Amino acid sequence: MTSAEPPETVYVVHGEADARQALVDRISTELDWLAVAPQHLERVGSW
């Protein structure tokens, strides 16, 4: 299996707040990727 470039940012948008944050923490720690859990109705990106 080949490895691809990591995504610029991972947005975790589903699940309960505690579960979202746990997933963000795990992605950040285990994969060393930038992961965020936006707040309800928060807009991200440039569109």
C-alpha distance matrix in Angstrom:
0.0 3.8 6.6 9.6 13.2 14.7 17.5 21.0 22.4 21.6 24.7 25.3 28.2 28.6 30.1 33.0 33.4 32.7 29.5 28.3 29.1 27.4 24.1 24.7 25.3 22.2 19.9 21.9 22.0 18.5 16.5 19.3 19.4 22.7 23.6 27.0 29.0 31.6 35.1 36.6 37.4 36.0 34.6 31.6 30.4 32.7 33.8
3.8 0.0 3.8 6.6 10.0 12.2 15.1 18.4 20.2 20.0 23.5 24.6 27.5 28.4 30.3 33.1 33.2 32.6 29.7 28.1 28.7 27.3 24.0 24.0 24.7 22.0 19.3 20.8 21.1 18.1 15.4 17.7 17.5 20.8 22.1 25.6 28.0 30.4 34.0 35.7 36.3 34.5 32.9 29.7 28.2 30.2 31.6
6.6 3.8 0.0 3.8 6.8 8.6 11.8 14.9 16.8 16.8 20.3 21.6 24.7 26.0 27.8 30.5 30.3 29.8 27.0 25.2 25.6 24.4 21.1 20.8 21.5 19.0 16.1 17.3 17.9 15.1 12.1 14.1 13.9 17.1 18.6 22.2 24.7 27.1 30.8 32.7 33.3 31.3 29.8 26.5 25.1 27.3 29.0
9.6 6.6 3.8 0.0 3.8 6.3 8.9 12.0 14.2 14.6 18.1 19.9 22.9 24.5 26.7 29.5 29.1 29.1 26.5 24.2 24.7 24.1 20.7 19.9 21.1 19.1 15.7 16.8 18.2 16.0 12.5 13.9 12.7 15.4 17.0 20.3 22.9 24.9 28.6 30.5 30.8 28.7 26.9 23.5 21.8 23.8 25.5
13.2 10.0 6.8 3.8 0.0 3.8 6.5 8.8 11.5 12.8 16.4 18.7 21.7 23.8 26.2 28.7 28.0 28.1 25.8 23.2 23.3 23.2 19.9 18.5 19.7 18.4 14.8 15.1 16.9 15.4 11.6 12.0 10.5 12.7 14.8 18.1 21.1 22.9 26.6 28.7 28.9 26.5 24.6 21.1 19.3 21.2 23.2
14.7 12.2 8.6 6.3 3.8 0.0 3.8 6.5 8.3 9.3 13.0 15.2 18.4 20.6 22.8 25.1 24.2 24.3 22.2 19.5 19.6 19.5 16.3 14.7 16.1 14.9 11.2 11.6 13.8 12.6 8.8 9.2 7.0 9.2 11.1 14.5 17.4 19.4 23.1 25.4 25.8 23.4 21.9 18.4 17.1 19.6 21.7
17.5 15.1 11.8 8.9 6.5 3.8 0.0 3.8 5.4 6.6 10.1 12.8 15.7 18.2 20.8 23.2 22.3 23.0 21.0 17.9 18.3 18.8 15.6 13.7 15.9 15.3 11.5 12.0 14.9 14.3 10.8 10.8 7.5 8.2 9.5 12.3 15.0 16.5 20.3 22.3 22.4 20.0 18.3 14.8 13.5 16.0 18.0
21.0 18.4 14.9 12.0 8.8 6.5 3.8 0.0 3.8 7.0 10.0 13.3 15.9 19.0 21.7 23.7 22.3 23.2 21.7 18.4 18.3 19.5 16.7 14.0 16.1 16.4 12.8 12.3 15.5 15.8 12.5 11.4 7.9 7.0 9.0 11.2 14.3 15.2 19.0 21.3 21.1 18.3 16.4 12.7 11.1 13.5 16.1
22.4 20.2 16.8 14.2 11.5 8.3 5.4 3.8 0.0 3.8 6.4 9.7 12.4 15.6 18.2 20.0 18.5 19.5 18.2 14.7 14.7 16.2 13.5 10.8 13.3 14.0 10.6 10.3 13.9 14.6 11.9 10.9 7.1 5.1 5.7 7.5 10.5 11.6 15.4 17.8 18.0 15.3 13.9 10.4 9.9 13.1 15.5
21.6 20.0 16.8 14.6 12.8 9.3 6.6 7.0 3.8 0.0 3.8 6.4 9.5 12.2 14.7 16.8 15.8 16.7 14.9 11.6 12.2 13.4 10.4 8.3 11.4 11.7 8.5 9.4 13.0 13.3 11.0 11.1 7.5 6.3 4.5 6.3 8.5 10.4 14.1 16.1 16.9 14.8 14.0 11.1 11.5 15.0 16.7
24.7 23.5 20.3 18.1 16.4 13.0 10.1 10.0 6.4 3.8 0.0 3.8 6.0 9.3 12.1 14.1 13.1 14.8 13.3 9.6 10.8 12.9 10.2 8.3 12.0 13.0 10.5 11.5 15.1 15.8 14.1 14.2 10.8 8.8 5.9 5.2 5.8 7.1 10.7 12.4 13.2 11.4 11.0 8.8 10.3 14.0 15.3
25.3 24.6 21.6 19.9 18.7 15.2 12.8 13.3 9.7 6.4 3.8 0.0 3.8 6.2 8.5 10.6 10.0 11.5 9.7 6.2 8.2 10.1 7.6 6.8 10.6 11.4 9.9 11.6 14.7 15.3 14.5 15.1 12.3 10.8 7.2 6.2 4.9 7.3 10.1 11.5 13.2 12.2 12.9 11.6 13.6 17.3 18.2
28.2 27.5 24.7 22.9 21.7 18.4 15.7 15.9 12.4 9.5 6.0 3.8 0.0 3.8 6.9 9.3 9.3 11.8 10.4 7.2 10.0 12.2 10.4 10.1 13.7 14.8 13.6 15.3 18.3 19.0 18.2 18.8 16.0 14.2 10.6 8.7 6.0 6.7 8.5 8.7 10.4 10.3 11.3 11.1 13.6 17.1 17.3
28.6 28.4 26.0 24.5 23.8 20.6 18.2 19.0 15.6 12.2 9.3 6.2 3.8 0.0 3.8 7.0 8.6 10.9 8.8 6.8 10.4 12.0 10.3 11.4 14.7 15.2 14.7 17.0 19.5 19.8 19.5 20.7 18.2 17.0 13.3 11.7 8.8 10.0 10.9 10.3 12.5 13.3 14.6 14.8 17.3 20.7 20.6
30.1 30.3 27.8 26.7 26.2 22.8 20.8 21.7 18.2 14.7 12.1 8.5 6.9 3.8 0.0 3.8 6.5 8.2 6.1 5.8 9.4 10.4 9.8 11.6 14.3 14.8 15.2 17.5 19.5 19.9 20.3 21.6 19.7 18.6 14.8 13.2 10.1 11.8 11.9 11.5 14.4 15.5 17.4 17.8 20.5 24.0 24.0
33.0 33.1 30.5 29.5 28.7 25.1 23.2 23.7 20.0 16.8 14.1 10.6 9.3 7.0 3.8 0.0 3.8 5.6 5.3 6.1 8.6 9.9 10.7 12.3 14.3 15.4 16.5 18.3 19.9 20.9 21.8 22.7 21.1 19.8 16.0 14.0 10.6 12.2 11.4 11.2 14.7 15.8 18.4 19.1 22.2 25.6 25.9
33.4 33.2 30.3 29.1 28.0 24.2 22.3 22.3 18.5 15.8 13.1 10.0 9.3 8.6 6.5 3.8 0.0 3.8 5.5 5.1 6.2 8.6 10.0 10.5 12.3 14.3 15.4 16.4 18.2 19.8 20.7 21.0 19.5 17.8 14.1 11.7 8.4 10.0 9.1 9.9 13.7 14.0 16.9 17.5 20.8 24.2 24.9
32.7 32.6 29.8 29.1 28.1 24.3 23.0 23.2 19.5 16.7 14.8 11.5 11.8 10.9 8.2 5.6 3.8 0.0 3.8 5.5 5.2 6.1 8.7 9.9 10.5 12.3 14.3 15.3 16.3 18.0 19.5 20.0 19.1 17.9 14.5 12.7 10.2 12.7 12.3 13.7 17.4 17.3 20.1 20.2 23.3 26.9 27.9
29.5 29.7 27.0 26.5 25.8 22.2 21.0 21.7 18.2 14.9 13.3 9.7 10.4 8.8 6.1 5.3 5.5 3.8 0.0 3.8 5.4 5.0 6.2 8.6 9.8 10.5 12.3 14.2 15.2 16.1 17.5 18.6 17.6 16.9 13.4 12.4 10.1 13.0 13.5 14.6 18.0 18.0 20.2 20.0 22.7 26.4 27.3
28.3 28.1 25.2 24.2 23.2 19.5 17.9 18.4 14.7 11.6 9.6 6.2 7.2 6.8 5.8 6.1 5.1 5.5 3.8 0.0 3.8 5.5 5.2 6.2 8.7 9.9 10.6 12.3 14.2 15.3 15.9 16.7 15.1 13.9 10.2 8.8 6.4 9.5 10.6 12.0 15.1 14.8 16.7 16.2 18.9 22.6 23.6
29.1 28.7 25.6 24.7 23.3 19.6 18.3 18.3 14.7 12.2 10.8 8.2 10.0 10.4 9.4 8.6 6.2 5.2 5.4 3.8 0.0 3.8 5.4 4.9 6.1 8.5 9.9 10.4 12.1 14.0 15.0 15.1 14.1 12.7 9.4 8.0 6.6 9.9 11.0 13.4 16.6 15.5 17.6 16.9 19.6 23.3 24.8
27.4 27.3 24.4 24.1 23.2 19.5 18.8 19.5 16.2 13.4 12.9 10.1 12.2 12.0 10.4 9.9 8.6 6.1 5.0 5.5 3.8 0.0 3.8 5.5 5.1 6.2 8.7 9.9 10.5 11.9 13.6 14.4 14.1 13.7 10.8 10.6 9.8 13.4 14.7 16.9 20.1 19.2 21.0 20.0 22.4 26.1 27.6
24.1 24.0 21.1 20.7 19.9 16.3 15.6 16.7 13.5 10.4 10.2 7.6 10.4 10.3 9.8 10.7 10.0 8.7 6.2 5.2 5.4 3.8 0.0 3.8 5.4 5.0 6.1 8.4 9.8 10.3 11.3 12.6 11.7 11.7 8.6 9.3 9.0 12.7 14.7 16.7 19.4 18.5 19.7 18.3 20.3 24.1 25.4
24.7 24.0 20.8 19.9 18.5 14.7 13.7 14.0 10.8 8.3 8.3 6.8 10.1 11.4 11.6 12.3 10.5 9.9 8.6 6.2 4.9 5.5 3.8 0.0 3.8 5.5 5.3 6.1 8.5 10.1 10.4 10.6 9.3 8.4 5.3 6.0 6.8 10.5 13.0 15.7 18.1 16.4 17.5 15.8 17.7 21.4 23.2
25.3 24.7 21.5 21.1 19.7 16.1 15.9 16.1 13.3 11.4 12.0 10.6 13.7 14.7 14.3 14.3 12.3 10.5 9.8 8.7 6.1 5.1 5.4 3.8 0.0 3.8 5.6 5.1 6.0 8.4 9.9 9.7 9.8 9.6 7.7 8.8 9.9 13.5 15.7 18.6 21.2 19.4 20.7 18.9 20.8 24.4 26.5
22.2 22.0 19.0 19.1 18.4 14.9 15.3 16.4 14.0 11.7 13.0 11.4 14.8 15.2 14.8 15.4 14.3 12.3 10.5 9.9 8.5 6.2 5.0 5.5 3.8 0.0 3.8 5.4 5.1 5.7 7.7 9.0 9.6 10.7 9.1 11.1 12.2 16.0 18.4 20.9 23.5 21.9 22.9 20.9 22.4 26.0 27.9
19.9 19.3 16.1 15.7 14.8 11.2 11.5 12.8 10.6 8.5 10.5 9.9 13.6 14.7 15.2 16.5 15.4 14.3 12.3 10.6 9.9 8.7 6.1 5.3 5.6 3.8 0.0 3.8 5.6 5.5 5.3 6.7 6.3 7.8 6.5 9.5 11.4 14.9 17.9 20.4 22.4 20.6 21.0 18.5 19.6 23.1 25.1
21.9 20.8 17.3 16.8 15.1 11.6 12.0 12.3 10.3 9.4 11.5 11.6 15.3 17.0 17.5 18.3 16.4 15.3 14.2 12.3 10.4 9.9 8.4 6.1 5.1 5.4 3.8 0.0 3.8 5.9 5.8 4.7 5.0 5.9 6.0 9.0 11.6 14.9 17.9 20.9 22.9 20.5 20.9 18.3 19.3 22.7 25.2
22.0 21.1 17.9 18.2 16.9 13.8 14.9 15.5 13.9 13.0 15.1 14.7 18.3 19.5 19.5 19.9 18.2 16.3 15.2 14.2 12.1 10.5 9.8 8.5 6.0 5.1 5.6 3.8 0.0 3.8 5.8 5.4 7.7 9.5 9.8 12.5 14.8 18.2 20.9 23.9 26.2 24.0 24.6 22.1 23.1 26.5 29.0
18.5 18.1 15.1 16.0 15.4 12.6 14.3 15.8 14.6 13.3 15.8 15.3 19.0 19.8 19.9 20.9 19.8 18.0 16.1 15.3 14.0 11.9 10.3 10.1 8.4 5.7 5.5 5.9 3.8 0.0 3.8 5.8 8.2 11.0 11.3 14.4 16.6 20.1 23.0 25.6 27.8 25.8 26.2 23.6 24.2 27.6 29.9
16.5 15.4 12.1 12.5 11.6 8.8 10.8 12.5 11.9 11.0 14.1 14.5 18.2 19.5 20.3 21.8 20.7 19.5 17.5 15.9 15.0 13.6 11.3 10.4 9.9 7.7 5.3 5.8 5.8 3.8 0.0 3.8 5.4 8.9 9.8 13.4 16.0 19.3 22.5 25.2 26.8 24.7 24.5 21.5 21.7 25.0 27.2
19.3 17.7 14.1 13.9 12.0 9.2 10.8 11.4 10.9 11.1 14.2 15.1 18.8 20.7 21.6 22.7 21.0 20.0 18.6 16.7 15.1 14.4 12.6 10.6 9.7 9.0 6.7 4.7 5.4 5.8 3.8 0.0 3.8 6.8 8.9 12.4 15.6 18.5 21.8 24.8 26.3 23.8 23.5 20.5 20.6 23.7 26.3
19.4 17.5 13.9 12.7 10.5 7.0 7.5 7.9 7.1 7.5 10.8 12.3 16.0 18.2 19.7 21.1 19.5 19.1 17.6 15.1 14.1 14.1 11.7 9.3 9.8 9.6 6.3 5.0 7.7 8.2 5.4 3.8 0.0 3.8 6.1 9.8 13.1 15.7 19.2 22.1 23.3 20.7 20.1 16.9 16.9 20.0 22.6
22.7 20.8 17.1 15.4 12.7 9.2 8.2 7.0 5.1 6.3 8.8 10.8 14.2 17.0 18.6 19.8 17.8 17.9 16.9 13.9 12.7 13.7 11.7 8.4 9.6 10.7 7.8 5.9 9.5 11.0 8.9 6.8 3.8 0.0 3.8 6.8 10.5 12.6 16.1 19.2 20.2 17.4 16.9 13.8 14.1 17.2 20.0
23.6 22.1 18.6 17.0 14.8 11.1 9.5 9.0 5.7 4.5 5.9 7.2 10.6 13.3 14.8 16.0 14.1 14.5 13.4 10.2 9.4 10.8 8.6 5.3 7.7 9.1 6.5 6.0 9.8 11.3 9.8 8.9 6.1 3.8 0.0 3.8 7.1 9.7 13.2 16.0 17.4 15.0 15.0 12.4 13.5 17.1 19.3
27.0 25.6 22.2 20.3 18.1 14.5 12.3 11.2 7.5 6.3 5.2 6.2 8.7 11.7 13.2 14.0 11.7 12.7 12.4 8.8 8.0 10.6 9.3 6.0 8.8 11.1 9.5 9.0 12.5 14.4 13.4 12.4 9.8 6.8 3.8 0.0 3.8 6.1 9.4 12.5 14.1 11.6 12.2 10.2 12.2 15.9 17.9
29.0 28.0 24.7 22.9 21.1 17.4 15.0 14.3 10.5 8.5 5.8 4.9 6.0 8.8 10.1 10.6 8.4 10.2 10.1 6.4 6.6 9.8 9.0 6.8 9.9 12.2 11.4 11.6 14.8 16.6 16.0 15.6 13.1 10.5 7.1 3.8 0.0 3.8 6.5 9.3 11.4 9.7 11.2 10.3 13.2 16.8 18.2
31.6 30.4 27.1 24.9 22.9 19.4 16.5 15.2 11.6 10.4 7.1 7.3 6.7 10.0 11.8 12.2 10.0 12.7 13.0 9.5 9.9 13.4 12.7 10.5 13.5 16.0 14.9 14.9 18.2 20.1 19.3 18.5 15.7 12.6 9.7 6.1 3.8 0.0 3.8 6.6 8.0 5.9 7.8 7.7 11.1 14.5 15.6
35.1 34.0 30.8 28.6 26.6 23.1 20.3 19.0 15.4 14.1 10.7 10.1 8.5 10.9 11.9 11.4 9.1 12.3 13.5 10.6 11.0 14.7 14.7 13.0 15.7 18.4 17.9 17.9 20.9 23.0 22.5 21.8 19.2 16.1 13.2 9.4 6.5 3.8 0.0 3.8 6.2 5.2 8.6 10.0 13.7 16.6 17.4
36.6 35.7 32.7 30.5 28.7 25.4 22.3 21.3 17.8 16.1 12.4 11.5 8.7 10.3 11.5 11.2 9.9 13.7 14.6 12.0 13.4 16.9 16.7 15.7 18.6 20.9 20.4 20.9 23.9 25.6 25.2 24.8 22.1 19.2 16.0 12.5 9.3 6.6 3.8 0.0 3.8 5.5 8.8 11.2 14.8 17.4 17.4
37.4 36.3 33.3 30.8 28.9 25.8 22.4 21.1 18.0 16.9 13.2 13.2 10.4 12.5 14.4 14.7 13.7 17.4 18.0 15.1 16.6 20.1 19.4 18.1 21.2 23.5 22.4 22.9 26.2 27.8 26.8 26.3 23.3 20.2 17.4 14.1 11.4 8.0 6.2 3.8 0.0 3.8 6.3 9.6 12.9 14.9 14.4
36.0 34.5 31.3 28.7 26.5 23.4 20.0 18.3 15.3 14.8 11.4 12.2 10.3 13.3 15.5 15.8 14.0 17.3 18.0 14.8 15.5 19.2 18.5 16.4 19.4 21.9 20.6 20.5 24.0 25.8 24.7 23.8 20.7 17.4 15.0 11.6 9.7 5.9 5.2 5.5 3.8 0.0 3.8 6.6 10.2 12.4 12.8
34.6 32.9 29.8 26.9 24.6 21.9 18.3 16.4 13.9 14.0 11.0 12.9 11.3 14.6 17.4 18.4 16.9 20.1 20.2 16.7 17.6 21.0 19.7 17.5 20.7 22.9 21.0 20.9 24.6 26.2 24.5 23.5 20.1 16.9 15.0 12.2 11.2 7.8 8.6 8.8 6.3 3.8 0.0 3.8 6.9 8.8 9.0
31.6 29.7 26.5 23.5 21.1 18.4 14.8 12.7 10.4 11.1 8.8 11.6 11.1 14.8 17.8 19.1 17.5 20.2 20.0 16.2 16.9 20.0 18.3 15.8 18.9 20.9 18.5 18.3 22.1 23.6 21.5 20.5 16.9 13.8 12.4 10.2 10.3 7.7 10.0 11.2 9.6 6.6 3.8 0.0 3.8 6.8 8.3
30.4 28.2 25.1 21.8 19.3 17.1 13.5 11.1 9.9 11.5 10.3 13.6 13.6 17.3 20.5 22.2 20.8 23.3 22.7 18.9 19.6 22.4 20.3 17.7 20.8 22.4 19.6 19.3 23.1 24.2 21.7 20.6 16.9 14.1 13.5 12.2 13.2 11.1 13.7 14.8 12.9 10.2 6.9 3.8 0.0 3.8 6.0
32.7 30.2 27.3 23.8 21.2 19.6 16.0 13.5 13.1 15.0 14.0 17.3 17.1 20.7 24.0 25.6 24.2 26.9 26.4 22.6 23.3 26.1 24.1 21.4 24.4 26.0 23.1 22.7 26.5 27.6 25.0 23.7 20.0 17.2 17.1 15.9 16.8 14.5 16.6 17.4 14.9 12.4 8.8 6.8 3.8 0.0 3.8
33.8 31.6 29.0 25.5 23.2 21.7 18.0 16.1 15.5 16.7 15.3 18.2 17.3 20.6 24.0 25.9 24.9 27.9 27.3 23.6 24.8 27.6 25.4 23.2 26.5 27.9 25.1 25.2 29.0 29.9 27.2 26.3 22.6 20.0 19.3 17.9 18.2 15.6 17.4 17.4 14.4 12.8 9.0 8.3 6.0 3.8 0.0
